C-alpha cells in the first residue's frame, strides 16, 4: 500500500478492515463488529464477492468513499458518514480509506472503519435491545408488548398501570395462549419491584410430589438426597412470584400455599425456622375461577386471597380487531430473529386470519407467523405460506360489523373494509405511508378511503 507519510493515520481506533479490488468487489473482510455485516442482510461467508455499493441503499459509485479512492488514488481519512443498509437500518461509520497501488496502478483499496451509535442512529439497535434492560429481573415483556385496540384490552392496560402501584395479589384468568404471563410481567415491570426478580412457576408442569419442595425449598438431610435449596418463594423475595395454572394444585397444597401467603413466611421442608418474605403474588388460571370453586377444585379462601384484583383476558376470537397489529408485531419480531425479511402481508392472509377461530389464541397466531417464515419464497406472506388448518378454514369468524345500515352485500363489505383500515391506521400510529404499505395499496388510495369512510 503506497501511502505518503503525512497521510498515515493511527489505525488502532478502527475495528473493521475491508479490502476491495479495482472494481470495488469485496475480496477480504475482517470485523470485530459483526453488526455491520448483519445489517447488510448477508452472512459473513457470503459477504465476499459483493460490490460494496450494492450493499447500501444510500451509497452509489459516485458517493462511495471506496470508489472515490479507487478513481482518484487519494486517501480519504477519518470520514464520517451515515449509511443505510439494504434492510433499511441507519448506521454511522467512521472510516479511513487508502488506495492499494502496484507498479503505479491502482489495484484495489483498503478501508478501516468503526461503527458508532448515536441518538440519530439508535433505531439500528432496536432489535438488539427488546427490553434487555429488564432481563436482569428474568422478564422480557413490558406493557408496550400488549398490542391492542380492543376496548376490553385497553381497559386491562389501564388497570395494569393502576395495579402496578400497589402490592395487592392479582389473579389473571384467560384461555391458554391469551398472554397471561405478558400481563404478569407488565405489572412487575411497572411496579416499584422491577429491580427485583420475577420468578414464574407453571404449577401444572410439576409433579404434585415435588411441588412443595420446589415452592418452599429443602434442608439438607430432610430426605434422601436432599440439599439446602431455596424454593421459588425465597428466589422471588423482594420481587414477584407468578404462579401459573393454579387450578392444577391439589387441595392440600392449596392450604399450604394459603398459609404462606397470609403469614408472609415459609419454612423449608425439614427446616426448623421460619423465613420471612416480602413479595407479590400474581397467579393465573386457564379455567373460570367460579367454575373451579363450584366444582371444589379451588378453595374459596385461597381464591379470595389470590384474587384481590382480578383480570379477565379475552380470547383472540373476541378481539379480532387486534389481528393486524399483532401480525405486524410478530413480523417485526421474526424479521429480527430469522435470516428472512418480510415487508408485506397479502390482504387475503388477513382474511384467513379473520375467518379462523384461533383456539390457541395469540400463541397460535405467533406460531402461525413463524410457520410462514419457513414457507415464504419472497418478502410477502401469502395464503400458500399459512398452516393448512388456517388457509383451508371455512368457519365464520369475521368480526361483527357494527352498523345498522349494512343491508346489502356492498354495505357489509365497505363496513368490513373500514374496520380493517381503521385498525391498521391505529396500529401504525396513523402513519399513512406505513399503513398503505401494510394494506398493499397506494398512499393516494388510502387517503381517498379515509375520506370516504370519515375515519379519524
N, C-alpha and C positions, 0 to 999 in steps of 0.2 A: 504494500500500500504506500503510495507516494504522497506524503503529507509534509507541508512546509512547517518549520519549527514554530512559527507564530500561530499556526493553526492547531497545534497539538492541544488536546484537552485532557483534563483529569477524568478518566473513564470509570473510576471507582463508583461514581454516583449511579451509574446505569445498571440495570438488572437484565436487560434483554439484548441479544445480538441477532441481527438479521442480515443475511448475505444474499444478494441477487446477482444474476448475470447481466450482460449488457442490454437485455430486453426487459429487465425488471421482473424476471421469473425467480421465485424463491428457490435457492439451492442449499441453504443452510439456515437453521434456526436453533438458538439455544436460549431458553427463557426461564428465569427464576420466578416469573409471574405468569402463570399459565392462563390467567383470566382473559388476556388479550386474544389468545388463540380460541378460548372457549367462546368468546363473544363473536368471533368470526363465523361460527356455525360449523367449523371443521374440527376434526380430531387432529391431534399433533402430528400423527404419522401421515396424514393426508395434506398437511399444510405445504409440504414441499411440492414444487411444480406449479403452484398458482402464481399468477401475476399479482403483484402487490396491490395495484389499483382495483382489481376485480373483487377484493375482499372488503372494500369500503364503499359506502353509499355516497359520501360527500367528497371523495378524492378521485380525481381523474388524472390522466397522464400529465395534463397541463398544470395541475395543482399539487402533484405529488413531489415531496422533497427528494425522494429517491430518484424519480425520473428526471428532476431538475439537475441533480448532481451527475446523473449519467449523461445528460445532454451537454452540461457546461464544464464538468470536471472540477467545479469549485465546491469545496466543502460547505455544508450548512451546519452551524454549531449551535447547540442549546436552543433549538427551535421548539416553541410551544404551539401546539395545535389541538383543536377538538376534532376528533374523528368519529364518524358514525358507522357502526358495523352493519353488516347485511341484515342482522336481526333487529336493527333499529336502536341499538343502545349507544349512548354517548360516552366517550372516554377521552380524557385529556392526556396527551402524550408529550413528554419532553424528550427530544431526540437530537442526536448529532450524527450527521451522515457524511461519509467520505467516499471519494471515488477509489476504485481499485485500478491501478494503471500498470500495464505491462508493455514495455517497448513503446512508450509514448501513446499507447492506445488504451482507451477506457474499456475494460473488460467486465466491469461489474461495480457494485457499490456495497458498502457495509454500513449498517445503521445500528447505533447503540441507543437504547430507549429505556424509559421508565414511565409507567402509568401512574397518574395521580388522580385522586378523587376529591373534588371539592363540591360545594353546595350545588353548583350548576350541573354537575355530572353525577350526583348521588343516585340518580334513578338506576344507574347501572348496577348498583349494589342491592337493589330491592329484593331480588330473588335469593341473594345470599343471606339476608337478614331474616325475613319471615318470622319476626318476633324472637329471634335467637337470644335477645337480651333476657327473655323470660325463661329460657331453657335451663337457666341456673336453678329454677324452682320446680323443674320437672313438667313444665307446661309448654304447649306450642300454640295455644289459641287465646285470642282476646275477643272482646265484644265486637271488634271490627270483622271477625270471621263469621259472624251471624249475618248472612246475606238475606235480606228480605225487604219486600214492600207490602207484605201481608199485614193487615191491621192487628191480628192476634199476636203475631211475632213481634211487631213493633211495640206492642204493649209489654211483651216479655222483656225486650231490650230495655225499655224504660224502667221496668221493675228490677232488672239486674242492677241498674245504676243506683237505685234506692237501697236495695237489699245489701249491696256490697258494703255499705257504710255501717252495717250492724254485724253482730256475731250470731244472730239467730240461725237455728238449723233450717235447712231448706230440703224439701222433698220434691224431686222432679219426676213427673210422670210423662212417659211418651213411649210410643211403639219402638221396637228395635230399629236403629238406624236413623232416628229423628234428630240426633245431635245432643243427647243429654250431657255427655261429658264436655262438649264445647261450651254449653251453658255453665256447667260447674266451673270450668277453668276461667271463663269470663268473669264470674263472680269473684273468684280468688284473685285474679289479676287486677280487678278494680278495687279490691279491699286493701286495708292497711297491712294485711298479712302477705302481700305479694312477694315480699323478700324472703319469706319462709317457704318450706316445702309444700307442694301439692302432691299428696300421696293417694293413689287410686287403687282400689281393690274390687275386682269382679267376684262377688260372693258366690255366684253360680258356677264359677270355674274352679273352685277349691273344694276338695272332698270335705264333708262335714267333720270327719275325724281330725283334720288338720287345721280347720278354720280357727279354732280357739287359740292355738299356739301361734298362728300367723298374725292374728289380731293383737294378742296380748304379750307375746314373747315367751321365752322359756329361761329357766335357770339350769345351769349345768348339773347333771346328775338327777334331775327330776324324773327322768325316764331314760330307758336305754338309748344311748347315742345322743342325748340332748346336750346342748351347749348354752352358754349365755348369749341369748339373742334378743334383739329389740323386735317387738311386734310393730304392726303398722300404726297403732296408736302412738307409740313413742316416736316412730320415724316422722310422724306428722306433727309432733309437738311444736307449737308456735304457729303452725300453718293450718292447712285444711286437709281433712280426711274425707275422701269421696268413696262412698260405698255403693257400688252399682249392683243391680239385681238383688236388692234386699228381700224380695219376695221368695228367694230361694233358701233363706235361712230357716232352720227348724225352730220350733217354738222355744226349746230350752236355750238355744244360742241367742234368740231374741231377748230373753230375760237377762242374760249376762251383758248383752250389748246395752240394754236399757239402764242397767245399774252403772255401767262405766260412764255413760253419757250424763246421768243425773248426778253421780258423785264426783265427776271430773277426775277420777283416779282409776288406775288399773293395777292389777297385781299379776306379775308373770306367773306362768304355770310352774309350780314348785317353789315359788318365792315366798318370803315371809314379810315383805314390806310393800306398802302402797306407794305408787308413783303418781305424783300429781301432774295433771296435764292442762295445757292451755291450747285448745284447738277448736276449730269449727267443723261441724259435721254437715256434709252435703250428701244426701242419699238419692237413689233413683230406682225406679221400678218400671218394667215394661207392661205391667198389668194394673188395672184400676185399683187404687187403694180401697175403695168402697167394696169392690168385689172380693178382694183379699180378706178384708175384715169380716164380711158376711159369711165367707167360707172358712173363717177361723184359721187362715194361713198367715195373718198378720195381726199381732197383738194390738189392741186398741190403744193401750197406754204407750206402746212404742211408737205407734203412728202419731199420737198427739205430741210426743216429744220430738220426733223427726220432722213432722210436718207443720212446724210453727209458720213457715212460709211454704206455700205450695205453688208449683209452676207446672202447667199442663202444656206440653209441646205438641202442636198439631201435626198430623201426618202430612207427608208431601202431597198426597191426593187432596188435602184440604187447603193447600196453599200453592196451587199450580201457577199462580202469577209470579212465583219466585223462581220458576224453572229457568227463564232466560238469564237472570242474574247469577244463579248457582252454576249454570252451564259455563258462563264466562269465568267465574271464579275457578272452576276446576280446569278449564282450558289454560288459564294463567298458571295454575299450579303445575300441570303436566308439561307445559311449554318450558318451564324452568327445571323440571326433573328429568325429562326424557330428551333424547337426541333427535327430537322431531319438533317442528314448529307449525302450529295451526293458527290461522288468522281469520277463518271464516267457517260458519256453520250453514249448511244447506237449509233453506226455510222448511223443507219437508221433514227435516230431522226434528225441528221443534214441534211440528205437527204430530209426529210419532210420540214425542215426549208428553205432549198434552193428552193424547189418547190413552196412554199407558196408565195403569192404576198404581204403580210403584209400591208393591208390598214391602220392599226392602227400604223404602223411604230414601233419604238423602244419601245414605251409604250406597244404595243400589245405583243411584244416579252417578255418584262419583266413580263407581266401578265400571259403569257403562261407558263413561267418558274415557276411562283408562283403556277399556277394550278397543275403542275406536282408534286410539293411538297405535295399537298393534295391528290395525287393519288398513289404515289410510294409505293411499298412494299419491296424495297431493297435500296441499296445505288447507284443504277444505274437508270437513267432516260431512260425509254423505250417508244416505239411508243405508246403503250397502255395507257401511262400516259398523253399523249398530249390531248389538246382540240380536239374534233371530227372534227371541221372545218379545223384544220391543218393536222391531221393524214389522213383524207379522201380527202384532196385537190388533184385535178388531173390537175391543171394548169401547164404550162411550165414556171417555174420561176427559172430555173437553171442559174447560172452566165454564161455570154458569154465566150466561150473558145477562148482565144486569140492565135490562131495558124493558120498557112497556110497549115499544114500537116495533119490535122485531117480528112482524107478522109475515114477512116474506123471506125467502132464502137470501136475497140480496141484502136485506137489512141485517140479517143474522151474521152474514159474512163480514159486512162492514163493521159491526159491533165487535166481532172477534178480532179483526184487523186493528181496530182502535185499541183494544185491550193489549195486544202484543206491542204496538208502537209505544203506548204509554209506559208499559213495564220496562221496555228496553231503554227508553229515554231516562227513566228514573235510575236504572241500574248503571247507566253510563254518565250520571250526573249532568244530564241534559246537554252533553257534548254531541252536536249534530253529526260531525264527521264520523266519530266512533260509532254512533247509533246506526247511521246509514250503512257503514261497513258491516256491522253485525247482522243487519237485516238483509244485506245483499242488494240494496237499492242505491240510487244516486242521492246526493245531498239535496238536489233540487226537488226530486220526487218526495223525499221525506218532508221538506218544508211545506210542499203542497198538501200532503196528507195531514200534517199537524194543523194547518189552517182549516182544512176541510172538516176535520173532526173536532176542532176547537180544543185541542189538547194543550193543557197548561203545564 
